[in-house]
């Protein structure tokens, strides 16, 4: 009789280094994407293109939120890189 839990556990075993590498990859991908979003936000602010029914003030809040998000992900990436 095959124990599916044992097979599943064997397939799901990841080393700490593999998990750290995946976490790092995800963090740096998020940082890269937020960089693009922030560039787009700045361009849209410059040309007055906010999209939909939001005001300039509301769009500025969104743009500032994206910058805060970038700072957070940079912090997370730093913690991941320091993890041994």
C-alpha positions, 0 to 999 in steps of 0.5 A, a space after each residue: 500500500 502506498 502512503 500518499 502522505 509520504 510521497 507528498 512530503 518527499 515532493 514538498 521537501 525544500 531546503 532552506 536555501 531553496 526557500 530563501 532563493 525563491 523568496 528572494 526571487 519573488 521580492 526582487 521581481 516585486 521590486 522591479 515591477 513596482 519600479 515600472 508602476 512608479 515610473 508610470 505613475 509619475 508619467 501619468 501625473 505629469 500628463 494629467 492622466 489619472 484614469 477613471 473617476 479619480 481626482 488628482 489628489 486620489 491618484 497622488 495617494 495611490 502613487 505615494 502608496 506604491 512608493 511606500 510599497 517599494 520601500 517595504 519590499 526593499 526592506 523585505 529583500 534586505 531581510 531575506 538577503 541577510 538570512 543565513 
